[in-house]
């Protein structure tokens, strides 16, 4: 059974990407940039809930 991506807050997504080996980079405003081990940079808004499409795109970028 697969888990559905719903109700993920920006701060929780940032914690998950950091736990997966990401390195915190500079950000602008409420956006947070994370450099992943494969060299890709993911930008996550730090406030509010992430929309499903944005979260899926971020996961696809780093995998």
Secondary structure, 3 states (H helix, E strand, C coil): CCCCCCCCEHHHHHHHHHHCCCEECCCCCCEEEEECCCCCEEEEECCCECCHHHHHHHHHHHC
